[in-house]
Every structure is written in C-alpha cells, then in structure tokens.
C-alpha cells in the first residue's frame, strides 16, 4: 500500500507537477513527472467522472495506488508523479494498467532528463 506521506493531496502540488513536469501518455493514463527536490517522492491521482461511477473510479484509484507503491521506491528521491486516468483505464486488466503506467513513467523520466 502507498503510505500517506507519499500521497500528493495539495491542489498546488498537482498544478505544479502538471504544468512543469514532463508528460507521457498511453491509452489508459497520462503521467506527469517532475523533480521537486523534496526528501520524499510523492504520487497523486486524478480520476474524473469520465472514467465511470464512484465504484469504478475508486477501483481505478486503488489499482493505481498499488502500482505506484511498487514503483515509487525505484524513483529518485524528490520525484513527484501525477497520474491522470483516462476512461479506458476502467476497461483494462491490472497487468495492462501496470504496464502502461510503468512505461509512461519511464518515458516521462527520460524526457525530464533531456530537458
């Protein structure tokens, strides 16, 4: 499970990551990655009503938190990741969602390193 200290909750943090971060998209998610310089790496999730009803949105968020709980320790300290779920994320299985998130995070990190 993703610890509470690693969850992004402040709207300003979301805005900052989405405006300044490197973006990478897949069929199920759009990922924004930015180096914040903080001691902790953090992840935030944006799942809109376009994804589905409350039950489906919560299922998608639980899956994304589980994926990031495994992925966050592999990222450098001070990395902020925002994952915006697209409607297709409710239709795919966990393995496909994990592959899309992992691939998008890796691509965004490479873009950030080049910038």
The first five atom37 places (N, CA, C, CB, O) and aatype in JSON, in Angstrom:
{
  "aatype": [20, 20, 20, 20, 20, 20, 20, 20, 20, 20, 20, 20, 20, 20, 20, 20, 20, 20, 20, 20, 20, 20, 20, 20, 20, 20, 20, 20, 20, 20, 20, 20, 20, 20, 20, 20, 20, 20, 20, 20, 20, 20, 20, 20, 20, 20, 20, 20, 20, 20, 20, 20, 20, 20, 20, 20, 20, 20, 20, 20, 20, 20, 20, 20, 20, 20, 20, 20, 20, 20, 20, 20, 20, 20, 20, 20, 20, 20, 20, 20, 20, 20, 20, 20, 20, 20, 20, 20, 20, 20, 20, 20, 20, 20, 20, 20, 20, 20, 20, 20, 20, 20, 20, 20, 20, 20, 20, 20, 20, 20, 20, 20, 20, 20, 20],
  "atom_mask": [
    [1, 1, 1, 1, 1],
    [1, 1, 1, 1, 1],
    [1, 1, 1, 1, 1],
    [1, 1, 1, 1, 1],
    [1, 1, 1, 1, 1],
    [1, 1, 1, 1, 1],
    [1, 1, 1, 1, 1],
    [1, 1, 1, 1, 1],
    [1, 1, 1, 1, 1],
    [1, 1, 1, 1, 1],
    [1, 1, 1, 1, 1],
    [1, 1, 1, 1, 1],
    [1, 1, 1, 1, 1],
    [1, 1, 1, 1, 1],
    [1, 1, 1, 1, 1],
    [1, 1, 1, 1, 1],
    [1, 1, 1, 1, 1],
    [1, 1, 1, 1, 1],
    [1, 1, 1, 1, 1],
    [1, 1, 1, 1, 1],
    [1, 1, 1, 1, 1],
    [1, 1, 1, 1, 1],
    [1, 1, 1, 1, 1],
    [1, 1, 1, 1, 1],
    [1, 1, 1, 1, 1],
    [1, 1, 1, 1, 1],
    [1, 1, 1, 1, 1],
    [1, 1, 1, 1, 1],
    [1, 1, 1, 1, 1],
    [1, 1, 1, 1, 1],
    [1, 1, 1, 1, 1],
    [1, 1, 1, 1, 1],
    [1, 1, 1, 1, 1],
    [1, 1, 1, 1, 1],
    [1, 1, 1, 1, 1],
    [1, 1, 1, 1, 1],
    [1, 1, 1, 1, 1],
    [1, 1, 1, 1, 1],
    [1, 1, 1, 1, 1],
    [1, 1, 1, 1, 1],
    [1, 1, 1, 1, 1],
    [1, 1, 1, 1, 1],
    [1, 1, 1, 1, 1],
    [1, 1, 1, 1, 1],
    [1, 1, 1, 1, 1],
    [1, 1, 1, 1, 1],
    [1, 1, 1, 1, 1],
    [1, 1, 1, 1, 1],
    [1, 1, 1, 1, 1],
    [1, 1, 1, 1, 1],
    [1, 1, 1, 1, 1],
    [1, 1, 1, 1, 1],
    [1, 1, 1, 1, 1],
    [1, 1, 1, 1, 1],
    [1, 1, 1, 1, 1],
    [1, 1, 1, 1, 1],
    [1, 1, 1, 1, 1],
    [1, 1, 1, 1, 1],
    [1, 1, 1, 1, 1],
    [1, 1, 1, 1, 1],
    [1, 1, 1, 1, 1],
    [1, 1, 1, 1, 1],
    [1, 1, 1, 1, 1],
    [1, 1, 1, 1, 1],
    [1, 1, 1, 1, 1],
    [1, 1, 1, 1, 1],
    [1, 1, 1, 1, 1],
    [1, 1, 1, 1, 1],
    [1, 1, 1, 1, 1],
    [1, 1, 1, 1, 1],
    [1, 1, 1, 1, 1],
    [1, 1, 1, 1, 1],
    [1, 1, 1, 1, 1],
    [1, 1, 1, 1, 1],
    [1, 1, 1, 1, 1],
    [1, 1, 1, 1, 1],
    [1, 1, 1, 1, 1],
    [1, 1, 1, 1, 1],
    [1, 1, 1, 1, 1],
    [1, 1, 1, 1, 1],
    [1, 1, 1, 1, 1],
    [1, 1, 1, 1, 1],
    [1, 1, 1, 1, 1],
    [1, 1, 1, 1, 1],
    [1, 1, 1, 1, 1],
    [1, 1, 1, 1, 1],
    [1, 1, 1, 1, 1],
    [1, 1, 1, 1, 1],
    [1, 1, 1, 1, 1],
    [1, 1, 1, 1, 1],
    [1, 1, 1, 1, 1],
    [1, 1, 1, 1, 1],
    [1, 1, 1, 1, 1],
    [1, 1, 1, 1, 1],
    [1, 1, 1, 1, 1],
    [1, 1, 1, 1, 1],
    [1, 1, 1, 1, 1],
    [1, 1, 1, 1, 1],
    [1, 1, 1, 1, 1],
    [1, 1, 1, 1, 1],
    [1, 1, 1, 1, 1],
    [1, 1, 1, 1, 1],
    [1, 1, 1, 1, 1],
    [1, 1, 1, 1, 1],
    [1, 1, 1, 1, 1],
    [1, 1, 1, 1, 1],
    [1, 1, 1, 1, 1],
    [1, 1, 1, 1, 1],
    [1, 1, 1, 1, 1],
    [1, 1, 1, 1, 1],
    [1, 1, 1, 1, 1],
    [1, 1, 1, 1, 1],
    [1, 1, 1, 1, 1],
    [1, 1, 1, 1, 1],
    [1, 1, 1, 1, 1]
  ],
  "atom_positions": [
    [[0.83, -1.18, 0.0], [0.0, 0.0, 0.0], [0.88, 1.25, 0.0], [-0.95, 0.0, 1.21], [1.98, 1.25, 0.56]],
    [[0.4, 2.28, -0.62], [1.12, 3.55, -0.71], [0.96, 4.31, 0.6], [0.63, 4.39, -1.91], [-0.17, 4.64, 0.98]],
    [[2.06, 4.6, 1.31], [1.94, 5.31, 2.59], [1.35, 6.72, 2.41], [3.3, 5.4, 3.28], [1.52, 7.34, 1.36]],
    [[0.68, 7.2, 3.43], [0.02, 8.51, 3.36], [1.03, 9.62, 3.08], [-0.72, 8.8, 4.67], [0.69, 10.58, 2.38]],
    [[2.24, 9.52, 3.6], [3.24, 10.58, 3.38], [3.7, 10.65, 1.92], [4.44, 10.35, 4.29], [4.3, 11.64, 1.51]],
    [[3.42, 9.6, 1.16], [3.82, 9.56, -0.24], [2.68, 9.92, -1.18], [4.34, 8.18, -0.59], [2.82, 9.84, -2.4]],
    [[1.54, 10.33, -0.62], [0.39, 10.71, -1.44], [0.31, 12.21, -1.57], [-0.9, 10.15, -0.84], [0.38, 12.94, -0.58]],
    [[0.15, 12.67, -2.77], [0.01, 14.09, -3.04], [-1.44, 14.47, -2.79], [0.45, 14.44, -4.51], [-2.35, 13.84, -3.34]],
    [[-1.67, 15.49, -1.97], [-3.03, 15.9, -1.66], [-3.3, 17.37, -1.94], [-3.33, 15.61, -0.22], [-4.45, 17.77, -2.11]],
    [[-2.27, 18.19, -1.98], [-2.42, 19.63, -2.15], [-2.65, 19.97, -3.63], [-1.19, 20.37, -1.61], [-1.9, 19.52, -4.49]],
    [[-3.68, 20.74, -3.9], [-4.02, 21.12, -5.27], [-2.86, 21.86, -5.94], [-5.28, 22.0, -5.29], [-2.64, 21.7, -7.14]],
    [[-2.13, 22.66, -5.19], [-0.99, 23.4, -5.76], [0.1, 22.44, -6.23], [-0.41, 24.39, -4.72], [0.74, 22.68, -7.24]],
    [[0.3, 21.34, -5.49], [1.28, 20.34, -5.91], [0.86, 19.68, -7.22], [1.47, 19.28, -4.83], [1.7, 19.45, -8.09]],
    [[-0.43, 19.38, -7.37], [-0.94, 18.8, -8.61], [-0.72, 19.76, -9.77], [-2.43, 18.46, -8.48], [-0.21, 19.37, -10.83]],
    [[-1.11, 21.02, -9.58], [-0.95, 22.02, -10.63], [0.5, 22.18, -11.04], [-1.5, 23.37, -10.18], [0.82, 22.22, -12.23]],
    [[1.38, 22.25, -10.06], [2.81, 22.42, -10.33], [3.35, 21.24, -11.13], [3.58, 22.57, -9.01], [4.07, 21.44, -12.12]],
    [[3.02, 20.03, -10.72], [3.52, 18.85, -11.42], [2.98, 18.77, -12.84], [3.15, 17.59, -10.65], [3.69, 18.38, -13.76]],
    [[1.72, 19.14, -13.02], [1.11, 19.03, -14.34], [1.58, 20.14, -15.27], [-0.4, 19.07, -14.21], [1.61, 19.95, -16.49]],
    [[1.94, 21.28, -14.73], [2.4, 22.39, -15.59], [3.89, 22.32, -15.87], [2.07, 23.72, -14.94], [4.32, 22.62, -16.98]],
    [[4.68, 21.92, -14.88], [6.13, 21.95, -15.04], [6.73, 20.59, -15.39], [6.77, 22.46, -13.78], [7.87, 20.52, -15.84]],
    [[5.98, 19.52, -15.17], [6.52, 18.19, -15.34], [6.56, 17.73, -16.79], [5.73, 17.22, -14.54], [5.93, 18.32, -17.67]],
    [[7.3, 16.67, -17.01], [7.34, 16.02, -18.32], [6.14, 15.11, -18.42], [8.67, 15.23, -18.53], [5.78, 14.43, -17.46]],
    [[5.51, 15.09, -19.58], [4.27, 14.34, -19.77], [4.49, 13.18, -20.73], [3.16, 15.26, -20.3], [5.23, 13.27, -21.7]],
    [[3.82, 12.09, -20.41], [3.83, 10.92, -21.29], [2.47, 10.26, -21.19], [4.98, 9.93, -20.9], [1.95, 10.05, -20.1]],
    [[1.9, 9.91, -22.33], [0.56, 9.34, -22.33], [0.5, 7.96, -22.95], [-0.37, 10.25, -23.05], [1.31, 7.6, -23.81]],
    [[-0.45, 7.2, -22.51], [-0.77, 5.88, -23.05], [-2.28, 5.83, -23.23], [-0.26, 4.72, -22.1], [-2.96, 6.82, -22.97]],
    [[-2.8, 4.7, -23.68], [-4.24, 4.58, -23.92], [-5.05, 4.68, -22.63], [-4.54, 3.27, -24.61], [-6.22, 5.06, -22.67]],
    [[-4.44, 4.33, -21.5], [-5.18, 4.29, -20.24], [-4.86, 5.43, -19.29], [-4.92, 3.01, -19.56], [-5.68, 5.78, -18.45]],
    [[-3.68, 6.02, -19.4], [-3.25, 7.05, -18.45], [-2.39, 8.11, -19.13], [-2.47, 6.42, -17.3], [-1.82, 7.89, -20.2]],
    [[-2.33, 9.27, -18.48], [-1.36, 10.31, -18.81], [-0.57, 10.54, -17.53], [-2.05, 11.65, -19.34], [-1.15, 10.74, -16.47]],
    [[0.76, 10.52, -17.64], [1.63, 10.62, -16.47], [2.47, 11.9, -16.57], [2.55, 9.37, -16.35], [3.01, 12.22, -17.63]],
    [[2.56, 12.62, -15.46], [3.4, 13.81, -15.35], [4.45, 13.53, -14.29], [2.55, 15.09, -14.99], [4.12, 13.09, -13.19]],
    [[5.72, 13.78, -14.62], [6.82, 13.53, -13.68], [7.65, 14.8, -13.56], [7.7, 12.32, -14.15], [8.02, 15.42, -14.56]],
    [[7.94, 15.19, -12.3], [8.76, 16.38, -12.06], [9.63, 16.12, -10.83], [7.88, 17.65, -11.87], [9.21, 15.45, -9.89]],
    [[10.84, 16.66, -10.84], [11.73, 16.61, -9.68], [11.43, 17.81, -8.81], [13.24, 16.58, -10.11], [11.55, 18.95, -9.26]],
    [[11.03, 17.57, -7.55], [10.64, 18.66, -6.66], [11.76, 19.08, -5.73], [9.44, 18.27, -5.86], [11.77, 20.21, -5.23]],
    [[12.7, 18.19, -5.47], [13.75, 18.49, -4.51], [13.37, 18.15, -3.09], [14.11, 19.91, -4.6], [14.19, 18.3, -2.19]],
    [[12.14, 17.69, -2.87], [11.72, 17.28, -1.53], [12.42, 15.97, -1.16], [10.18, 17.11, -1.46], [12.97, 15.28, -2.02]],
    [[12.4, 15.65, 0.11], [13.02, 14.41, 0.58], [12.22, 13.19, 0.14], [13.16, 14.44, 2.1], [12.8, 12.16, -0.19]],
    [[10.91, 13.31, 0.15], [10.03, 12.18, -0.19], [9.6, 12.25, -1.64], [8.8, 12.15, 0.72], [9.39, 13.34, -2.18]],
    [[9.47, 11.11, -2.27], [8.82, 11.03, -3.57], [7.33, 10.9, -3.32], [9.37, 9.84, -4.43], [6.91, 10.26, -2.36]],
    [[6.54, 11.51, -4.2], [5.09, 11.52, -3.99], [4.37, 11.15, -5.27], [4.63, 12.9, -3.5], [4.89, 11.32, -6.37]],
    [[3.16, 10.63, -5.1], [2.31, 10.3, -6.23], [0.91, 10.86, -5.97], [2.26, 8.77, -6.47], [0.4, 10.82, -4.85]],
    [[0.31, 11.38, -7.03], [-1.06, 11.88, -6.96], [-1.86, 11.29, -8.1], [-1.09, 13.42, -7.01], [-1.31, 10.94, -9.14]],
    [[-3.16, 11.19, -7.9], [-4.02, 10.54, -8.87], [-5.21, 11.41, -9.19], [-4.49, 9.18, -8.35], [-5.85, 11.95, -8.28]],
    [[-5.52, 11.56, -10.47], [-6.68, 12.32, -10.92], [-7.56, 11.37, -11.73], [-6.26, 13.59, -11.77], [-7.19, 10.93, -12.82]],
    [[-8.72, 11.06, -11.17], [-9.64, 10.13, -11.82], [-10.99, 10.84, -11.92], [-9.76, 8.76, -11.02], [-11.68, 11.0, -10.91]],
    [[-11.35, 11.26, -13.12], [-12.58, 12.05, -13.3], [-13.8, 11.16, -13.47], [-12.44, 12.97, -14.5], [-13.7, 9.94, -13.58]],
    [[-14.96, 11.79, -13.49], [-16.21, 11.07, -13.67], [-16.32, 10.43, -15.05], [-17.38, 12.0, -13.45], [-17.15, 9.55, -15.26]],
    [[-15.49, 10.87, -15.99], [-15.49, 10.25, -17.32], [-15.06, 8.79, -17.24], [-14.55, 11.02, -18.27], [-15.4, 7.99, -18.12]],
    [[-14.31, 8.43, -16.2], [-13.84, 7.05, -16.03], [-15.01, 6.14, -15.67], [-12.76, 6.98, -14.94], [-15.04, 4.98, -16.07]],
    [[-15.98, 6.65, -14.92], [-17.14, 5.86, -14.54], [-17.73, 6.36, -13.24], [-16.76, 4.39, -14.41], [-17.4, 7.44, -12.77]],
    [[-18.61, 5.55, -12.68], [-19.23, 5.89, -11.4], [-18.25, 5.8, -10.26], [-20.41, 4.98, -11.13], [-17.07, 5.49, -10.46]],
    [[-18.73, 6.08, -9.06], [-17.86, 6.12, -7.88], [-17.15, 4.8, -7.64], [-18.66, 6.5, -6.66], [-15.97, 4.78, -7.29]],
    [[-17.85, 3.7, -7.82], [-17.24, 2.39, -7.59], [-16.1, 2.15, -8.57], [-18.29, 1.27, -7.73], [-15.03, 1.68, -8.17]],
    [[-16.31, 2.48, -9.83], [-15.27, 2.27, -10.85], [-14.09, 3.22, -10.62], [-15.84, 2.47, -12.27], [-12.93, 2.82, -10.74]],
    [[-14.37, 4.48, -10.28], [-13.28, 5.43, -10.02], [-12.44, 4.98, -8.84], [-13.84, 6.84, -9.76], [-11.21, 5.05, -8.89]],
    [[-13.08, 4.51, -7.78], [-12.33, 4.03, -6.62], [-11.52, 2.79, -6.94], [-13.27, 3.75, -5.47], [-10.41, 2.64, -6.43]],
    [[-12.05, 1.89, -7.77], [-11.29, 0.71, -8.19], [-10.04, 1.11, -8.96], [-12.18, -0.22, -9.05], [-8.96, 0.56, -8.73]],
    [[-10.2, 2.06, -9.87], [-9.06, 2.53, -10.66], [-8.03, 3.17, -9.73], [-9.51, 3.53, -11.76], [-6.83, 2.93, -9.89]],
    [[-8.47, 3.99, -8.76], [-7.54, 4.62, -7.83], [-6.8, 3.59, -6.98], [-8.28, 5.6, -6.92], [-5.6, 3.73, -6.75]],
    [[-7.5, 2.57, -6.52], [-6.84, 1.51, -5.74], [-5.77, 0.81, -6.57], [-7.88, 0.48, -5.25], [-4.68, 0.53, -6.07]],
    [[-6.09, 0.53, -7.82], [-5.11, -0.11, -8.69], [-3.9, 0.78, -8.92], [-5.75, -0.48, -10.04], [-2.76, 0.32, -8.88]],
    [[-4.15, 2.06, -9.16], [-3.04, 2.99, -9.39], [-2.17, 3.14, -8.14], [-3.57, 4.36, -9.82], [-0.95, 3.21, -8.24]],
    [[-2.79, 3.18, -6.97], [-2.01, 3.27, -5.72], [-1.15, 2.02, -5.54], [-2.94, 3.44, -4.5], [0.01, 2.13, -5.12]],
    [[-1.68, 0.85, -5.85], [-0.9, -0.39, -5.73], [0.28, -0.39, -6.7], [-1.8, -1.62, -5.98], [1.38, -0.82, -6.34]],
    [[0.05, 0.09, -7.91], [1.13, 0.16, -8.9], [2.21, 1.11, -8.43], [0.58, 0.6, -10.28], [3.4, 0.79, -8.51]],
    [[1.81, 2.29, -7.94], [2.8, 3.28, -7.52], [3.5, 2.88, -6.22], [2.13, 4.62, -7.34], [4.64, 3.29, -6.0]],
    [[2.85, 2.1, -5.37], [3.52, 1.62, -4.15], [4.73, 0.77, -4.51], [2.53, 0.8, -3.28], [5.74, 0.81, -3.81]],
    [[4.65, 0.03, -5.58], [5.78, -0.78, -6.03], [6.79, 0.03, -6.82], [5.29, -1.95, -6.87], [7.99, -0.25, -6.78]],
    [[6.31, 1.05, -7.55], [7.18, 1.81, -8.45], [7.89, 2.97, -7.76], [6.37, 2.34, -9.6], [9.02, 3.29, -8.12]],
    [[7.25, 3.6, -6.79], [7.81, 4.8, -6.15], [9.19, 4.57, -5.51], [6.85, 5.3, -5.1], [10.05, 5.44, -5.64]],
    [[9.43, 3.44, -4.83], [10.77, 3.25, -4.25], [11.9, 3.17, -5.28], [10.77, 1.99, -3.42], [13.06, 3.38, -4.93]],
    [[11.56, 2.88, -6.53], [12.6, 2.79, -7.57], [12.94, 4.15, -8.17], [12.15, 1.85, -8.67], [13.92, 4.27, -8.9]],
    [[12.14, 5.17, -7.87], [12.36, 6.5, -8.42], [13.31, 7.28, -7.52], [11.03, 7.26, -8.58], [13.4, 7.01, -6.33]],
    [[14.04, 8.25, -8.1], [14.92, 9.09, -7.27], [14.12, 9.88, -6.23], [15.73, 10.06, -8.16], [12.96, 10.21, -6.45]],
    [[14.77, 10.19, -5.11], [14.11, 10.97, -4.06], [13.69, 12.32, -4.63], [15.05, 11.17, -2.83], [14.39, 12.92, -5.45]],
    [[12.55, 12.79, -4.18], [12.06, 14.09, -4.61], [11.32, 14.07, -5.93], [13.2, 15.03, -4.72], [11.11, 15.12, -6.53]],
    [[10.93, 12.9, -6.4], [10.18, 12.8, -7.65], [8.69, 12.9, -7.35], [10.51, 11.48, -8.4], [8.17, 12.2, -6.47]],
    [[8.0, 13.75, -8.08], [6.54, 13.86, -7.96], [5.93, 13.3, -9.23], [6.08, 15.34, -7.71], [6.32, 13.67, -10.34]],
    [[4.97, 12.41, -9.06], [4.29, 11.78, -10.19], [2.8, 12.02, -10.05], [4.61, 10.25, -10.26], [2.21, 11.74, -9.01]],
    [[2.19, 12.54, -11.11], [0.73, 12.68, -11.15], [0.24, 11.78, -12.28], [0.28, 14.18, -11.37], [0.72, 11.86, -13.41]],
    [[-0.73, 10.94, -11.95], [-1.31, 10.04, -12.94], [-2.75, 10.44, -13.16], [-1.2, 8.55, -12.49], [-3.56, 10.44, -12.24]],
    [[-3.07, 10.79, -14.41], [-4.44, 11.12, -14.79], [-5.01, 9.92, -15.53], [-4.5, 12.43, -15.68], [-4.54, 9.56, -16.6]],
    [[-6.03, 9.32, -14.94], [-6.65, 8.13, -15.54], [-7.59, 8.54, -16.67], [-7.41, 7.31, -14.48], [-8.37, 9.48, -16.53]],
    [[-7.5, 7.84, -17.77], [-8.4, 8.05, -18.9], [-9.53, 7.03, -18.82], [-7.62, 7.94, -20.25], [-9.4, 6.02, -18.14]],
    [[-10.64, 7.28, -19.52], [-11.78, 6.35, -19.43], [-11.44, 4.9, -19.73], [-12.84, 6.8, -20.36], [-12.05, 4.0, -19.15]],
    [[-10.5, 4.64, -20.59], [-10.11, 3.27, -20.93], [-9.49, 2.54, -19.75], [-9.13, 3.27, -22.11], [-9.46, 1.3, -19.75]],
    [[-8.99, 3.25, -18.74], [-8.36, 2.6, -17.58], [-9.34, 1.74, -16.8], [-7.76, 3.66, -16.66], [-8.92, 0.82, -16.1]],
    [[-10.62, 2.01, -16.91], [-11.63, 1.21, -16.22], [-11.9, -0.1, -16.94], [-12.92, 2.0, -16.08], [-12.47, -1.03, -16.35]],
    [[-11.51, -0.2, -18.2], [-11.84, -1.37, -19.01], [-10.72, -2.41, -19.05], [-12.16, -0.93, -20.4], [-10.99, -3.57, -19.37]],
    [[-9.5, -2.03, -18.75], [-8.37, -2.94, -18.92], [-8.09, -3.69, -17.62], [-7.11, -2.18, -19.37], [-8.52, -3.28, -16.54]],
    [[-7.36, -4.79, -17.74], [-6.99, -5.56, -16.55], [-5.79, -4.92, -15.85], [-6.67, -7.03, -16.93], [-5.16, -4.01, -16.39]],
    [[-5.49, -5.41, -14.66], [-4.44, -4.83, -13.82], [-3.08, -4.88, -14.51], [-4.37, -5.56, -12.49], [-2.32, -3.92, -14.45]],
    [[-2.77, -6.0, -15.17], [-1.46, -6.16, -15.83], [-1.26, -5.11, -16.91], [-1.32, -7.57, -16.43], [-0.17, -4.55, -17.04]],
    [[-2.29, -4.84, -17.69], [-2.19, -3.84, -18.76], [-2.03, -2.44, -18.17], [-3.43, -3.9, -19.68], [-1.24, -1.64, -18.66]],
    [[-2.8, -2.16, -17.11], [-2.7, -0.85, -16.47], [-1.31, -0.65, -15.88], [-3.77, -0.72, -15.37], [-0.73, 0.43, -16.01]],
    [[-0.77, -1.69, -15.23], [0.59, -1.6, -14.66], [1.62, -1.37, -15.76], [0.93, -2.88, -13.87], [2.53, -0.55, -15.6]],
    [[1.49, -2.08, -16.87], [2.44, -1.91, -17.99], [2.37, -0.5, -18.56], [2.16, -2.94, -19.1], [3.41, 0.1, -18.85]],
    [[1.16, 0.04, -18.72], [1.02, 1.4, -19.24], [1.61, 2.44, -18.3], [-0.45, 1.7, -19.49], [2.31, 3.35, -18.74]],
    [[1.33, 2.3, -17.01], [1.86, 3.26, -16.03], [3.38, 3.19, -15.98], [1.26, 2.99, -14.63], [4.05, 4.23, -16.02]],
    [[3.92, 2.0, -15.91], [5.38, 1.83, -15.84], [6.05, 2.4, -17.07], [5.74, 0.35, -15.68], [7.06, 3.1, -16.96]],
    [[5.51, 2.11, -18.24], [6.09, 2.6, -19.49], [5.99, 4.12, -19.57], [5.38, 1.96, -20.69], [6.94, 4.78, -19.99]],
    [[4.84, 4.68, -19.18], [4.67, 6.13, -19.24], [5.59, 6.85, -18.26], [3.21, 6.5, -18.95], [6.15, 7.9, -18.59]],
    [[5.75, 6.3, -17.05], [6.66, 6.9, -16.07], [8.1, 6.88, -16.59], [6.56, 6.16, -14.71], [8.81, 7.87, -16.49]],
    [[8.52, 5.75, -17.15], [9.88, 5.65, -17.7], [10.1, 6.65, -18.83], [10.15, 4.23, -18.2], [11.15, 7.3, -18.89]],
    [[9.12, 6.79, -19.71], [9.25, 7.74, -20.82], [9.3, 9.18, -20.31], [8.08, 7.57, -21.81], [10.12, 9.97, -20.78]],
    [[8.44, 9.52, -19.36], [8.43, 10.88, -18.82], [9.74, 11.19, -18.1], [7.25, 11.06, -17.86], [10.24, 12.31, -18.17]],
    [[10.3, 10.19, -17.39], [11.59, 10.4, -16.71], [12.69, 10.66, -17.72], [11.95, 9.19, -15.83], [13.55, 11.51, -17.5]],
    [[12.68, 9.93, -18.83], [13.7, 10.16, -19.87], [13.56, 11.56, -20.46], [13.58, 9.11, -20.99], [14.56, 12.24, -20.69]],
    [[12.31, 12.0, -20.7], [12.07, 13.33, -21.22], [12.57, 14.39, -20.23], [10.58, 13.54, -21.51], [13.18, 15.39, -20.64]],
    [[12.32, 14.18, -18.94], [12.75, 15.14, -17.92], [14.27, 15.21, -17.85], [12.17, 14.75, -16.54], [14.83, 16.28, -17.61]],
    [[14.94, 14.09, -18.07], [16.4, 14.06, -18.02], [16.99, 14.82, -19.21], [16.91, 12.61, -18.01], [18.07, 15.41, -19.11]],
    [[16.28, 14.81, -20.34], [16.77, 15.51, -21.53], [16.53, 17.0, -21.44], [16.1, 14.96, -22.78], [17.26, 17.79, -22.04]],
    [[15.51, 17.4, -20.69], [15.16, 18.83, -20.62], [16.13, 19.61, -19.77], [13.77, 19.0, -20.08], [15.97, 20.82, -19.61]]
  ]
}
